[in-house]
Amino acid sequence: MKIAIFGATGKVGRHLVDQALERGDEVTVFARDASKLTTRRHERLKVVQGDVLDPKDVEQAVAGTHAVLSTIGHTKTSPKDVLTEGIKNIVAAMNKHGVRRLVSLTGAGVRDPKDDPKLVDRAIGSLLKLLQRALLEDSIRQARVIKESDLEWVIVRAPVLIEGEKKGGYRIGYVGKESGTRLSRADLADFMLKQTTDDTYLHRAPVISY
């Protein structure tokens, strides 16, 4: 399978790249700074260096692929709307080149109608609004852009992420229902990759956790 990975130099993106290559995929990684890639040379690896806010750069990575995975996030120097504007460019490029499957990462703080938040979940949500309002609002707008597209999308929501080996024994649910507070980045990458071919969670936004 030919896949494009945005946010490939991030902590989750690095796991995605390694696991996709292990799976046998042809991988195009999109990075603002290719020197930050932990895996730079592989016969099935193509590197596109560019800015997710530049539609032409984004198109270079999307063209010719079968699925797109996005783990783009905020950095100290990125604009406050980088998630929203970046995903707009990704969706536009996918529509232009006939790529249908989009798997995008966001935080569990982005709520879904299927959620049933408990007191602790509401407390965490209030804390996010207080401490990371710009990120939360951008993430909510990003999810809205994806949901309003006609793509085959899966929004993967994650709790607090930790380092650790891929176990495969994670739960798939919604906030307050079959959801925990932690997950390893390796297991998150495992679930995201599976969504490139699995239709179980199509047009849904599950929370993945231990």
PAVO-244616 format. One record per atom (N, C-alpha, C): residue in one letter; x, y, z; atom name. Coordinates in nm, 3 decimals, always signed. Layout:
// residues N
A, X, Y, Z, CA
...
END
This chain:
// residues 210
M, +0.084, -0.119, +0.000, N
M, +0.000, +0.000, +0.000, CA
M, +0.088, +0.125, +0.000, C
K, +0.046, +0.227, -0.071, N
K, +0.119, +0.352, -0.075, CA
K, +0.052, +0.453, +0.018, C
I, +0.126, +0.497, +0.119, N
I, +0.068, +0.591, +0.214, CA
I, +0.156, +0.714, +0.230, C
A, +0.092, +0.826, +0.266, N
A, +0.164, +0.949, +0.297, CA
A, +0.145, +0.978, +0.445, C
I, +0.252, +1.018, +0.511, N
I, +0.247, +1.047, +0.654, CA
I, +0.289, +1.192, +0.676, C
F, +0.197, +1.272, +0.731, N
F, +0.226, +1.410, +0.768, CA
F, +0.255, +1.416, +0.917, C
G, +0.355, +1.495, +0.955, N
G, +0.399, +1.496, +1.094, CA
G, +0.493, +1.382, +1.124, C
A, +0.567, +1.340, +1.022, N
A, +0.652, +1.221, +1.033, CA
A, +0.769, +1.238, +1.128, C
T, +0.807, +1.362, +1.161, N
T, +0.921, +1.381, +1.252, CA
T, +0.877, +1.389, +1.397, C
G, +0.747, +1.386, +1.422, N
G, +0.696, +1.391, +1.559, CA
G, +0.710, +1.258, +1.630, C
K, +0.675, +1.256, +1.758, N
K, +0.694, +1.136, +1.839, CA
K, +0.604, +1.022, +1.795, C
V, +0.483, +1.054, +1.748, N
V, +0.394, +0.950, +1.695, CA
V, +0.430, +0.919, +1.551, C
G, +0.459, +1.022, +1.474, N
G, +0.492, +1.004, +1.334, CA
G, +0.609, +0.911, +1.310, C
R, +0.707, +0.916, +1.398, N
R, +0.824, +0.829, +1.384, CA
R, +0.785, +0.682, +1.397, C
H, +0.694, +0.654, +1.489, N
H, +0.644, +0.516, +1.503, CA
H, +0.565, +0.475, +1.379, C
L, +0.486, +0.566, +1.325, N
L, +0.409, +0.537, +1.205, CA
L, +0.500, +0.498, +1.089, C
V, +0.605, +0.576, +1.070, N
V, +0.698, +0.549, +0.960, CA
V, +0.761, +0.410, +0.976, C
D, +0.814, +0.381, +1.092, N
D, +0.881, +0.253, +1.115, CA
D, +0.784, +0.135, +1.099, C
Q, +0.665, +0.148, +1.156, N
Q, +0.569, +0.038, +1.149, CA
Q, +0.513, +0.019, +1.008, C
A, +0.497, +0.129, +0.936, N
A, +0.449, +0.118, +0.798, CA
A, +0.552, +0.048, +0.709, C
L, +0.679, +0.080, +0.728, N
L, +0.784, +0.013, +0.652, CA
L, +0.792, -0.135, +0.690, C
E, +0.777, -0.163, +0.818, N
E, +0.778, -0.303, +0.863, CA
E, +0.661, -0.380, +0.802, C
R, +0.549, -0.312, +0.781, N
R, +0.430, -0.375, +0.723, CA
R, +0.445, -0.400, +0.575, C
G, +0.543, -0.333, +0.513, N
G, +0.567, -0.351, +0.371, CA
G, +0.510, -0.241, +0.284, C
D, +0.464, -0.132, +0.345, N
D, +0.407, -0.021, +0.269, CA
D, +0.514, +0.059, +0.197, C
E, +0.472, +0.127, +0.091, N
E, +0.555, +0.230, +0.028, CA
E, +0.516, +0.361, +0.095, C
V, +0.613, +0.425, +0.158, N
V, +0.584, +0.537, +0.248, CA
V, +0.643, +0.668, +0.195, C
T, +0.555, +0.768, +0.184, N
T, +0.600, +0.904, +0.155, CA
T, +0.586, +0.985, +0.284, C
V, +0.696, +1.036, +0.332, N
V, +0.690, +1.115, +0.455, CA
V, +0.702, +1.263, +0.421, C
F, +0.621, +1.342, +0.487, N
F, +0.621, +1.487, +0.466, CA
F, +0.678, +1.552, +0.591, C
A, +0.781, +1.632, +0.574, N
A, +0.847, +1.693, +0.689, CA
A, +0.892, +1.834, +0.656, C
R, +0.876, +1.923, +0.751, N
R, +0.926, +2.059, +0.734, CA
R, +1.078, +2.061, +0.736, C
D, +1.135, +1.975, +0.820, N
D, +1.281, +1.963, +0.831, CA
D, +1.317, +1.815, +0.822, C
A, +1.358, +1.770, +0.705, N
A, +1.386, +1.629, +0.682, CA
A, +1.502, +1.577, +0.766, C
S, +1.587, +1.666, +0.815, N
S, +1.701, +1.623, +0.896, CA
S, +1.657, +1.565, +1.030, C
K, +1.532, +1.592, +1.069, N
K, +1.480, +1.541, +1.197, CA
K, +1.423, +1.400, +1.186, C
L, +1.418, +1.346, +1.066, N
L, +1.367, +1.211, +1.047, CA
L, +1.462, +1.109, +1.110, C
T, +1.409, +1.014, +1.184, N
T, +1.493, +0.911, +1.243, CA
T, +1.525, +0.803, +1.141, C
T, +1.433, +0.782, +1.046, N
T, +1.457, +0.688, +0.935, CA
T, +1.464, +0.769, +0.807, C
R, +1.580, +0.775, +0.746, N
R, +1.597, +0.861, +0.629, CA
R, +1.620, +0.781, +0.500, C
R, +1.668, +0.659, +0.514, N
R, +1.700, +0.581, +0.394, CA
R, +1.633, +0.444, +0.400, C
H, +1.555, +0.415, +0.298, N
H, +1.490, +0.285, +0.285, CA
H, +1.441, +0.276, +0.141, C
E, +1.445, +0.158, +0.085, N
E, +1.406, +0.142, -0.056, CA
E, +1.259, +0.176, -0.082, C
R, +1.176, +0.170, +0.025, N
R, +1.035, +0.202, +0.009, CA
R, +0.998, +0.334, +0.076, C
L, +1.097, +0.418, +0.098, N
L, +1.074, +0.547, +0.166, CA
L, +1.104, +0.664, +0.072, C
K, +1.010, +0.755, +0.063, N
K, +1.026, +0.878, -0.014, CA
K, +1.007, +0.995, +0.081, C
V, +1.094, +1.093, +0.074, N
V, +1.086, +1.209, +0.162, CA
V, +1.048, +1.334, +0.083, C
V, +0.944, +1.401, +0.128, N
V, +0.905, +1.530, +0.071, CA
V, +0.922, +1.635, +0.179, C
Q, +1.010, +1.730, +0.154, N
Q, +1.032, +1.837, +0.250, CA
Q, +0.948, +1.957, +0.210, C
G, +0.870, +2.008, +0.304, N
G, +0.784, +2.121, +0.270, CA
G, +0.707, +2.172, +0.390, C
D, +0.615, +2.264, +0.360, N
D, +0.533, +2.328, +0.462, CA
D, +0.389, +2.285, +0.441, C
V, +0.324, +2.234, +0.546, N
V, +0.186, +2.187, +0.533, CA
V, +0.091, +2.302, +0.499, C
L, +0.136, +2.425, +0.517, N
L, +0.055, +2.541, +0.483, CA
L, +0.072, +2.583, +0.337, C
D, +0.156, +2.512, +0.263, N
D, +0.177, +2.538, +0.120, CA
D, +0.107, +2.427, +0.041, C
P, -0.003, +2.459, -0.028, N
P, -0.079, +2.356, -0.100, CA
P, +0.005, +2.277, -0.201, C
K, +0.099, +2.342, -0.267, N
K, +0.180, +2.272, -0.367, CA
K, +0.271, +2.169, -0.301, C
D, +0.328, +2.204, -0.186, N
D, +0.411, +2.109, -0.113, CA
D, +0.329, +1.987, -0.071, C
V, +0.210, +2.013, -0.021, N
V, +0.123, +1.906, +0.026, CA
V, +0.087, +1.812, -0.089, C
E, +0.057, +1.869, -0.204, N
E, +0.021, +1.787, -0.321, CA
E, +0.132, +1.690, -0.359, C
Q, +0.256, +1.733, -0.347, N
Q, +0.369, +1.646, -0.382, CA
Q, +0.367, +1.517, -0.301, C
A, +0.327, +1.529, -0.175, N
A, +0.327, +1.411, -0.088, CA
A, +0.204, +1.323, -0.110, C
V, +0.090, +1.385, -0.141, N
V, -0.037, +1.313, -0.152, CA
V, -0.051, +1.239, -0.285, C
A, -0.004, +1.300, -0.393, N
A, -0.023, +1.244, -0.527, CA
A, +0.031, +1.101, -0.538, C
G, -0.052, +1.012, -0.590, N
G, -0.010, +0.875, -0.614, CA
G, -0.020, +0.781, -0.495, C
T, -0.075, +0.828, -0.384, N
T, -0.088, +0.742, -0.266, CA
T, -0.229, +0.684, -0.257, C
H, -0.247, +0.589, -0.166, N
H, -0.377, +0.526, -0.143, CA
H, -0.443, +0.576, -0.015, C
A, -0.363, +0.627, +0.078, N
A, -0.416, +0.673, +0.206, CA
A, -0.321, +0.777, +0.266, C
V, -0.377, +0.862, +0.351, N
V, -0.299, +0.967, +0.416, CA
V, -0.319, +0.957, +0.567, C
L, -0.209, +0.965, +0.641, N
L, -0.215, +0.970, +0.787, CA
L, -0.157, +1.103, +0.832, C
S, -0.227, +1.169, +0.924, N
S, -0.180, +1.300, +0.970, CA
S, -0.164, +1.302, +1.122, C
T, -0.045, +1.340, +1.166, N
T, -0.020, +1.362, +1.308, CA
T, +0.038, +1.502, +1.329, C
I, +0.003, +1.594, +1.239, N
I, +0.056, +1.730, +1.250, CA
I, +0.011, +1.791, +1.383, C
G, +0.097, +1.874, +1.439, N
G, +0.065, +1.936, +1.567, CA
G, +0.121, +2.076, +1.577, C
H, +0.100, +2.137, +1.690, N
H, +0.150, +2.271, +1.716, CA
H, +0.297, +2.266, +1.759, C
T, +0.372, +2.366, +1.717, N
T, +0.508, +2.386, +1.768, CA
T, +0.517, +2.529, +1.820, C
K, +0.630, +2.563, +1.877, N
K, +0.647, +2.697, +1.932, CA
K, +0.638, +2.806, +1.825, C
T, +0.673, +2.771, +1.701, N
T, +0.677, +2.872, +1.595, CA
T, +0.559, +2.863, +1.497, C
S, +0.473, +2.762, +1.512, N
S, +0.364, +2.746, +1.416, CA
S, +0.250, +2.843, +1.445, C
P, +0.176, +2.883, +1.341, N
P, +0.060, +2.968, +1.363, CA
P, -0.047, +2.895, +1.442, C
K, -0.137, +2.971, +1.506, N
K, -0.239, +2.911, +1.593, CA
K, -0.339, +2.824, +1.517, C
D, -0.348, +2.846, +1.386, N
D, -0.446, +2.770, +1.306, CA
D, -0.379, +2.668, +1.216, C
V, -0.260, +2.622, +1.252, N
V, -0.185, +2.531, +1.164, CA
V, -0.258, +2.400, +1.141, C
L, -0.329, +2.348, +1.242, N
L, -0.401, +2.223, +1.224, CA
L, -0.516, +2.239, +1.126, C
T, -0.592, +2.346, +1.143, N
T, -0.707, +2.371, +1.055, CA
T, -0.664, +2.396, +0.912, C
E, -0.568, +2.486, +0.895, N
E, -0.526, +2.521, +0.759, CA
E, -0.448, +2.406, +0.695, C
G, -0.371, +2.335, +0.775, N
G, -0.297, +2.221, +0.722, CA
G, -0.389, +2.111, +0.672, C
I, -0.493, +2.081, +0.751, N
I, -0.584, +1.974, +0.709, CA
I, -0.667, +2.017, +0.589, C
K, -0.696, +2.147, +0.578, N
K, -0.766, +2.196, +0.458, CA
K, -0.683, +2.166, +0.333, C
N, -0.553, +2.190, +0.341, N
N, -0.466, +2.162, +0.226, CA
N, -0.457, +2.013, +0.197, C
I, -0.453, +1.932, +0.302, N
I, -0.447, +1.786, +0.283, CA
I, -0.574, +1.736, +0.218, C
V, -0.690, +1.780, +0.268, N
V, -0.819, +1.738, +0.212, CA
V, -0.829, +1.782, +0.066, C
A, -0.788, +1.904, +0.036, N
A, -0.795, +1.955, -0.102, CA
A, -0.705, +1.872, -0.195, C
A, -0.586, +1.840, -0.148, N
A, -0.493, +1.760, -0.229, CA
A, -0.548, +1.619, -0.252, C
M, -0.609, +1.562, -0.149, N
M, -0.667, +1.428, -0.162, CA
M, -0.782, +1.428, -0.263, C
N, -0.866, +1.530, -0.254, N
N, -0.976, +1.540, -0.351, CA
N, -0.923, +1.556, -0.494, C
K, -0.821, +1.636, -0.510, N
K, -0.765, +1.662, -0.643, CA
K, -0.704, +1.536, -0.703, C
H, -0.640, +1.455, -0.621, N
H, -0.567, +1.337, -0.671, CA
H, -0.642, +1.206, -0.648, C
G, -0.766, +1.215, -0.603, N
G, -0.849, +1.095, -0.590, CA
G, -0.806, +1.000, -0.480, C
V, -0.747, +1.053, -0.374, N
V, -0.709, +0.971, -0.259, CA
V, -0.823, +0.978, -0.158, C
R, -0.874, +0.863, -0.115, N
R, -0.998, +0.862, -0.037, CA
R, -0.980, +0.849, +0.114, C
R, -0.882, +0.772, +0.160, N
R, -0.875, +0.738, +0.303, CA
R, -0.786, +0.835, +0.380, C
L, -0.842, +0.897, +0.483, N
L, -0.769, +0.990, +0.570, CA
L, -0.782, +0.944, +0.715, C
V, -0.669, +0.926, +0.781, N
V, -0.666, +0.891, +0.923, CA
V, -0.591, +1.004, +0.994, C
S, -0.662, +1.073, +1.084, N
S, -0.603, +1.192, +1.146, CA
S, -0.606, +1.182, +1.298, C
L, -0.499, +1.225, +1.361, N
L, -0.484, +1.219, +1.506, CA
L, -0.529, +1.350, +1.571, C
T, -0.598, +1.339, +1.684, N
T, -0.628, +1.455, +1.767, CA
T, -0.634, +1.409, +1.912, C
G, -0.657, +1.503, +2.002, N
G, -0.661, +1.470, +2.144, CA
G, -0.800, +1.432, +2.191, C
A, -0.806, +1.362, +2.304, N
A, -0.935, +1.321, +2.360, CA
A, -1.016, +1.440, +2.409, C
G, -0.952, +1.555, +2.421, N
G, -1.023, +1.677, +2.461, CA
G, -1.120, +1.726, +2.355, C
V, -1.104, +1.680, +2.232, N
V, -1.199, +1.711, +2.125, CA
V, -1.318, +1.616, +2.142, C
R, -1.431, +1.671, +2.181, N
R, -1.544, +1.587, +2.216, CA
R, -1.621, +1.535, +2.095, C
D, -1.693, +1.424, +2.119, N
D, -1.774, +1.357, +2.017, CA
D, -1.913, +1.332, +2.076, C
P, -2.018, +1.334, +1.992, N
P, -2.153, +1.309, +2.044, CA
P, -2.169, +1.177, +2.118, C
K, -2.084, +1.079, +2.089, N
K, -2.095, +0.948, +2.155, CA
K, -2.029, +0.947, +2.293, C
D, -1.959, +1.054, +2.329, N
D, -1.893, +1.062, +2.459, CA
D, -1.995, +1.071, +2.573, C
D, -1.953, +1.021, +2.688, N
D, -2.031, +1.035, +2.811, CA
D, -1.934, +1.071, +2.923, C
P, -1.882, +1.195, +2.916, N
P, -1.775, +1.234, +3.009, CA
P, -1.816, +1.229, +3.155, C
K, -1.727, +1.173, +3.237, N
K, -1.747, +1.167, +3.381, CA
K, -1.690, +1.295, +3.443, C
L, -1.699, +1.305, +3.574, N
L, -1.652, +1.424, +3.644, CA
L, -1.506, +1.452, +3.616, C
V, -1.422, +1.346, +3.618, N
V, -1.279, +1.366, +3.593, CA
V, -1.255, +1.411, +3.448, C
D, -1.336, +1.360, +3.355, N
D, -1.322, +1.400, +3.215, CA
D, -1.357, +1.549, +3.197, C
R, -1.461, +1.592, +3.267, N
R, -1.501, +1.732, +3.259, CA
R, -1.394, +1.822, +3.319, C
A, -1.332, +1.773, +3.426, N
A, -1.226, +1.851, +3.491, CA
A, -1.106, +1.867, +3.398, C
I, -1.071, +1.757, +3.331, N
I, -0.959, +1.763, +3.235, CA
I, -0.993, +1.856, +3.120, C
G, -1.118, +1.850, +3.073, N
G, -1.162, +1.938, +2.965, CA
G, -1.153, +2.084, +3.004, C
S, -1.192, +2.116, +3.127, N
S, -1.184, +2.254, +3.176, CA
S, -1.040, +2.300, +3.185, C
L, -0.953, +2.210, +3.227, N
L, -0.811, +2.243, +3.237, CA
L, -0.751, +2.271, +3.100, C
L, -0.790, +2.192, +3.001, N
L, -0.742, +2.213, +2.865, CA
L, -0.785, +2.350, +2.812, C
K, -0.910, +2.385, +2.838, N
K, -0.961, +2.515, +2.793, CA
K, -0.885, +2.629, +2.858, C
L, -0.842, +2.607, +2.981, N
L, -0.770, +2.711, +3.055, CA
L, -0.625, +2.723, +3.010, C
L, -0.558, +2.607, +2.994, N
L, -0.414, +2.607, +2.968, CA
L, -0.376, +2.596, +2.821, C
Q, -0.461, +2.533, +2.740, N
Q, -0.427, +2.510, +2.599, CA
Q, -0.545, +2.545, +2.508, C
R, -0.605, +2.658, +2.534, N
R, -0.725, +2.697, +2.459, CA
R, -0.701, +2.705, +2.309, C
A, -0.590, +2.767, +2.268, N
A, -0.563, +2.784, +2.125, CA
A, -0.549, +2.649, +2.055, C
L, -0.477, +2.556, +2.119, N
L, -0.460, +2.422, +2.062, CA
L, -0.593, +2.350, +2.054, C
L, -0.672, +2.357, +2.161, N
L, -0.801, +2.288, +2.164, CA
L, -0.895, +2.343, +2.057, C
E, -0.902, +2.473, +2.045, N
E, -0.992, +2.533, +1.947, CA
E, -0.949, +2.499, +1.805, C
D, -0.818, +2.500, +1.780, N
D, -0.767, +2.463, +1.648, CA
D, -0.797, +2.316, +1.618, C
S, -0.784, +2.231, +1.720, N
S, -0.811, +2.088, +1.703, CA
S, -0.959, +2.064, +1.672, C
I, -1.047, +2.138, +1.737, N
I, -1.191, +2.125, +1.713, CA
I, -1.224, +2.167, +1.570, C
R, -1.164, +2.276, +1.525, N
R, -1.189, +2.322, +1.387, CA
R, -1.132, +2.223, +1.287, C
Q, -1.016, +2.165, +1.317, N
Q, -0.957, +2.065, +1.229, CA
Q, -1.051, +1.946, +1.212, C
A, -1.107, +1.898, +1.322, N
A, -1.199, +1.785, +1.317, CA
A, -1.323, +1.819, +1.235, C
R, -1.369, +1.943, +1.247, N
R, -1.487, +1.985, +1.172, CA
R, -1.460, +1.982, +1.022, C
V, -1.342, +2.028, +0.982, N
V, -1.306, +2.025, +0.839, CA
V, -1.308, +1.882, +0.786, C
I, -1.252, +1.791, +0.864, N
I, -1.248, +1.650, +0.823, CA
I, -1.388, +1.592, +0.811, C
K, -1.472, +1.618, +0.910, N
K, -1.608, +1.563, +0.911, CA
K, -1.694, +1.619, +0.799, C
E, -1.666, +1.741, +0.758, N
E, -1.744, +1.804, +0.651, CA
E, -1.695, +1.764, +0.512, C
S, -1.584, +1.692, +0.505, N
S, -1.533, +1.645, +0.376, CA
S, -1.612, +1.521, +0.335, C
D, -1.595, +1.481, +0.208, N
D, -1.660, +1.358, +0.161, CA
D, -1.561, +1.243, +0.152, C
L, -1.452, +1.254, +0.228, N
L, -1.350, +1.150, +0.229, CA
L, -1.391, +1.033, +0.317, C
E, -1.317, +0.924, +0.305, N
E, -1.332, +0.811, +0.397, CA
E, -1.239, +0.839, +0.516, C
W, -1.292, +0.903, +0.617, N
W, -1.208, +0.950, +0.726, CA
W, -1.228, +0.873, +0.856, C
V, -1.121, +0.869, +0.935, N
V, -1.125, +0.820, +1.072, CA
V, -1.045, +0.921, +1.155, C
I, -1.108, +0.977, +1.257, N
I, -1.038, +1.065, +1.351, CA
I, -1.003, +0.983, +1.473, C
V, -0.875, +0.970, +1.502, N
V, -0.828, +0.891, +1.615, CA
V, -0.795, +0.985, +1.730, C
R, -0.866, +0.968, +1.841, N
R, -0.844, +1.055, +1.958, CA
R, -0.760, +0.981, +2.062, C
A, -0.663, +1.051, +2.115, N
A, -0.568, +0.988, +2.208, CA
A, -0.567, +1.060, +2.341, C
P, -0.542, +0.987, +2.452, N
P, -0.525, +1.048, +2.584, CA
P, -0.379, +1.091, +2.602, C
V, -0.331, +1.089, +2.726, N
V, -0.190, +1.120, +2.753, CA
V, -0.104, +1.011, +2.690, C
L, -0.006, +1.051, +2.610, N
L, +0.078, +0.955, +2.539, CA
L, +0.210, +0.932, +2.613, C
I, +0.253, +0.806, +2.613, N
I, +0.376, +0.768, +2.682, CA
I, +0.462, +0.686, +2.587, C
E, +0.589, +0.671, +2.623, N
E, +0.677, +0.583, +2.548, CA
E, +0.658, +0.440, +2.599, C
G, +0.680, +0.344, +2.512, N
G, +0.665, +0.204, +2.550, CA
G, +0.650, +0.118, +2.427, C
E, +0.661, -0.012, +2.447, N
E, +0.652, -0.106, +2.335, CA
E, +0.509, -0.121, +2.286, C
K, +0.497, -0.166, +2.163, N
K, +0.365, -0.196, +2.106, CA
K, +0.312, -0.323, +2.171, C
K, +0.199, -0.310, +2.239, N
K, +0.138, -0.424, +2.308, CA
K, +0.020, -0.481, +2.230, C
G, -0.059, -0.392, +2.170, N
G, -0.177, -0.435, +2.096, CA
G, -0.298, -0.458, +2.183, C
G, -0.283, -0.445, +2.314, N
G, -0.395, -0.470, +2.403, CA
G, -0.465, -0.344, +2.448, C
Y, -0.494, -0.254, +2.357, N
Y, -0.558, -0.127, +2.393, CA
Y, -0.709, -0.136, +2.379, C
R, -0.777, -0.039, +2.441, N
R, -0.922, -0.031, +2.433, CA
R, -0.963, +0.073, +2.329, C
I, -1.077, +0.050, +2.269, N
I, -1.131, +0.141, +2.169, CA
I, -1.271, +0.181, +2.215, C
G, -1.291, +0.308, +2.246, N
G, -1.420, +0.350, +2.298, CA
G, -1.442, +0.499, +2.279, C
Y, -1.508, +0.558, +2.376, N
Y, -1.536, +0.702, +2.374, CA
Y, -1.512, +0.757, +2.514, C
V, -1.497, +0.887, +2.525, N
V, -1.469, +0.949, +2.655, CA
V, -1.578, +0.911, +2.755, C
G, -1.535, +0.851, +2.866, N
G, -1.629, +0.808, +2.968, CA
G, -1.685, +0.669, +2.944, C
K, -1.657, +0.612, +2.828, N
K, -1.706, +0.478, +2.794, CA
K, -1.592, +0.399, +2.732, C
E, -1.541, +0.302, +2.807, N
E, -1.428, +0.219, +2.759, CA
E, -1.308, +0.306, +2.723, C
S, -1.277, +0.403, +2.808, N
S, -1.160, +0.487, +2.780, CA
S, -1.077, +0.505, +2.905, C
G, -0.945, +0.505, +2.886, N
G, -0.852, +0.527, +2.995, CA
G, -0.779, +0.658, +2.977, C
T, -0.671, +0.676, +3.051, N
T, -0.601, +0.804, +3.051, CA
T, -0.463, +0.799, +2.986, C
R, -0.417, +0.679, +2.945, N
R, -0.283, +0.668, +2.888, CA
R, -0.280, +0.574, +2.769, C
L, -0.179, +0.591, +2.686, N
L, -0.157, +0.502, +2.571, CA
L, -0.015, +0.523, +2.521, C
S, +0.050, +0.416, +2.478, N
S, +0.184, +0.432, +2.421, CA
S, +0.174, +0.482, +2.278, C
R, +0.273, +0.557, +2.238, N
R, +0.275, +0.607, +2.100, CA
R, +0.286, +0.494, +2.000, C
A, +0.353, +0.386, +2.039, N
A, +0.367, +0.271, +1.949, CA
A, +0.232, +0.206, +1.923, C
D, +0.150, +0.192, +2.028, N
D, +0.017, +0.132, +2.009, CA
D, -0.076, +0.227, +1.934, C
L, -0.061, +0.356, +1.957, N
L, -0.140, +0.453, +1.881, CA
L, -0.110, +0.441, +1.732, C
A, +0.018, +0.432, +1.699, N
A, +0.059, +0.417, +1.559, CA
A, +0.003, +0.287, +1.501, C
D, +0.003, +0.182, +1.580, N
D, -0.050, +0.053, +1.536, CA
D, -0.197, +0.066, +1.496, C
F, -0.275, +0.130, +1.582, N
F, -0.418, +0.147, +1.552, CA
F, -0.439, +0.236, +1.430, C
M, -0.364, +0.345, +1.422, N
M, -0.381, +0.437, +1.309, CA
M, -0.352, +0.367, +1.176, C
L, -0.245, +0.290, +1.172, N
L, -0.210, +0.219, +1.049, CA
L, -0.320, +0.121, +1.008, C
K, -0.379, +0.054, +1.105, N
K, -0.485, -0.042, +1.073, CA
K, -0.606, +0.026, +1.009, C
Q, -0.625, +0.153, +1.039, N
Q, -0.741, +0.224, +0.985, CA
Q, -0.726, +0.259, +0.837, C
T, -0.610, +0.236, +0.781, N
T, -0.592, +0.261, +0.637, CA
T, -0.663, +0.157, +0.553, C
T, -0.695, +0.042, +0.614, N
T, -0.762, -0.065, +0.538, CA
T, -0.888, -0.117, +0.607, C
D, -0.910, -0.081, +0.733, N
D, -1.024, -0.131, +0.809, CA
D, -1.137, -0.028, +0.808, C
D, -1.258, -0.072, +0.777, N
D, -1.373, +0.018, +0.770, CA
D, -1.455, +0.023, +0.899, C
T, -1.413, -0.047, +1.003, N
T, -1.491, -0.056, +1.126, CA
T, -1.523, +0.081, +1.185, C
Y, -1.425, +0.171, +1.184, N
Y, -1.443, +0.301, +1.248, CA
Y, -1.454, +0.415, +1.146, C
L, -1.496, +0.380, +1.026, N
L, -1.512, +0.481, +0.922, CA
L, -1.615, +0.586, +0.964, C
H, -1.579, +0.712, +0.948, N
H, -1.663, +0.825, +0.984, CA
H, -1.696, +0.826, +1.134, C
R, -1.600, +0.780, +1.213, N
R, -1.613, +0.781, +1.357, CA
R, -1.487, +0.839, +1.420, C
A, -1.496, +0.873, +1.550, N
A, -1.382, +0.935, +1.619, CA
A, -1.360, +0.867, +1.754, C
P, -1.311, +0.744, +1.754, N
P, -1.292, +0.671, +1.879, CA
P, -1.173, +0.722, +1.960, C
V, -1.177, +0.694, +2.089, N
V, -1.063, +0.719, +2.179, CA
V, -0.989, +0.586, +2.198, C
I, -0.859, +0.588, +2.181, N
I, -0.776, +0.468, +2.197, CA
I, -0.697, +0.482, +2.326, C
S, -0.703, +0.383, +2.414, N
S, -0.635, +0.395, +2.543, CA
S, -0.615, +0.257, +2.605, C
Y, -0.544, +0.254, +2.717, N
Y, -0.528, +0.131, +2.794, CA
Y, -0.641, +0.124, +2.898, C
END
